[in-house]
Amino acid sequence: MPPRPTRPAPPRSAAPDLPARLSATTTIARRADISQSRFEALAGEVDAAHARLVECVFAPASVDRLDLTGATLIDVEIEDLRATTLAAVSGTWRSVRITGGRIGTLDLSRAQLDAVEIRGARIDYLSLGQASAADILIADCVLGTIDIPAAQLDRVRFEGCRADDVDTRELRATDLDLRGLEVLGFTDLRALRGVTLAPHQVAALAESFAVALGIDVRD
């Protein structure tokens, strides 16, 4: 009999496949189709909505808003970005990695995400509402609010992260590993069916679990 698969299944690697040489550019436009480029000196309001970016790197930058609404990113690295808002609503990301930086709002609502890594970033508000996300690793991040209502999450893992609260209403998940996420509270504990938690997390949430199940807890 073959061995039973280890659960939760880990996310596969999200390392972008980048060429050895990239062309430096300081501009990016709405609906642009760009490949093998390194975006440098971006600032202010950057509108790259509905663009297609393949094998590209965003160099460290400070912007007010980076608009990637509806954009397609394949094999893209975003390095040390400081942004008030990174908007990627309804975008398509495959093999994308965000490393470092400080982002006020990272909006991935209704996005299609496949093999995405976010590492060492500080994000005040992360939205994955109604997103479809598979093979996601979020590591060594400080997060404020995480919104994942009505999201479909498959093979998603948190490592060394902390957050204030997580909105889990209508969440659907397979192999969602929350052991590496220290969080103050979840909006809907019943939506955590099937996720993986550490014993100390379950103990800390015991009274909240009881209330969610209609159990009257009193001395």
N, C-alpha and C positions, 0 to 999 in steps of 0.2 A: 504494500500500500504506500503510495507516495506521501511524503510528509505534508502536513497541513500548512498552508501559507501563514507566515507571521503576520499578525495583525496588531496595530494598524499598519497597512502597507505604507512604506515611505514614499515621498515624492521623488520622481526621477530628477536628474541633474538639469538645472536651468542655465548652465553656462553658455553664453552666446558664442557662436562660431564666427569669429571675426578674422578678417585678413590681416596679414602682417603690416600692411601699409594702408593708411586711410587718407583721403584728401581733406585738407582743412577747409572749412567754410564758416562764415559768420552770419549767414542768413538762412532762413527756412520759411517757406510760404505755405499758405493754405492749399490743400490738394496737390502738394508737390510729390514727386516720385523720385526718391533719392536713395542711392546705395553707396556703400563703402566710403562714408564721409564721417568726419569728426567735427561736430558743431562746437565752435569756440566763441567766447565773448558774447554770449546771448544775455540780453538784459531787457527789463521793462515788460511789455506785453508781447508775448510770442504766440502767434497764431499759426499752428500747424494742423488745424482741424482737417480731418479726412485725407491727410497725407499718407503716403506709403513709404516707410523707412525700413531698409533692409541692410544689415551688416553696418550699423552706424553706432557712434559713441557720442554721448552728450558730455562734453568736458565740464569740469566744475564751473558753476555759474550761479548768479543771484538774479532771480526774475520775480516780477509781481505775479504773473500768470503764464503758465505754459499750457496752451490749449491743444490737446491731442484728441478732442472729441471725434469719435468715428474713425480715428486713424488706425492703420495697420502697422505694427512693429514686429519685425522678425529679426532675431539675433541682434539685439540692441542693448547697449550698456549705458546706464545713466549714473554718472559719477558725482557725488557730493553736491547735489542740487539743493539750493536754498530757494524756496518758492512759497509765496503765500497760497497759491492754488496750482495744483497739477490736475487738470480736468481731462479725463479719458473716458467719458461716458460713451457706452456702446462701441468701444474700441475693440480691436483684436490684437492680442499680444501673444507671441510665441517665442520662447527662449529669450526672455528679457530679464535683466538684472539691475536693480537699484542698489547702489552702495553708498552709505553715508548720507549726509545732508540733513536738512531741516525743512519739512513740508507742513504748511498749515493744514490744508485740505488735499487729500489724495482721493479723487472721486473716480472709482472704477465701476460705478453703477451700470448694470446691464452689459458689462463687458464680457468678452469671450477670452479667457486666459488659459494658456497652456504652457507649463514650465516657466514659472516666474519666481524670482528670488528677490526678497527685500532684506537687506542686511545692514545693520549698524545705523539705521535712520531714526530720526525723531519725527513722529507724525501726530499732529493734534487730532485729526479726524480722518479716519480711513473708512470709505464707503464701498461695500461690495454688494449693495442691495440689488437683488435680481440678477446678479452675475452668475456665469457658469465658469467655474475655476477648477482646474485639475493640475496636480503636481506643483504645488505652491509651497515654498519655504519662506517663513518670516523669522529672522534670527537677530538676536541682540538689538532689538528695537524698543524704544519707549513710545507708547501709544496712548492717546487720550481715549476717545470713543471709537469703537469698532462697530460699524453698522453692517450686518449681514442678513437683513430680513429677506425671505423668499429667495435666498441664494442657493445654488447647487455647488457644494464643495466636495471634491474627491481627491484623496491623497494630499491633504493639507496639513502642514506641521508648523508649530511654533516652537522656537528654541530660545531660551534666555530672554524672554520678552515680558513686559508688564503693561497693563492697560487699566483704565479706570472702570469702564463698563462696556458690555457687548450686547448689542441688540440682536437677539436670535429668533425673533418671531418668524414662523413658517420656514425656518431653516431646513434644508435637506442636505444630508451629508453622509459620505462613506469614507472611512479611514481618515477622519478628522482628529488629529492628535493635539490636544490642548494641554498636555502635561508641562510644556515649557512656557505657558502663559499664566502669569500671576495676575489675576483680575479681581476687582472688588465686587462685581456682581454681573449677573446675566438677566436680561429682560424677561425671557421665557425659559425657565429651566426644563420644561417639558420638551422643548425643541432639541435638547441635548441627547436625545435617544440615539444610541449607537456611537457617540463620540468617546474618546479615551481621555480619562482624567487620572491624576495621581491620587493616592490615598489621602494625602494631606489636603488636597483641594476638595475632595468629597466631604471630609470631616468639617472643613470650614464652611461648606455650603449645606450642611446637614439640616439645619433648621429651615432654610429656604426650600430645600427639596421637600421636606415634610409639609410645609404650607402649600406648595404646588400640588401635592398629592391629596390635599384636603385633610391632613392629619393635624389634630389639635395638640400642640405641644405646650405644656405648662408645668410649673413646679407642683 
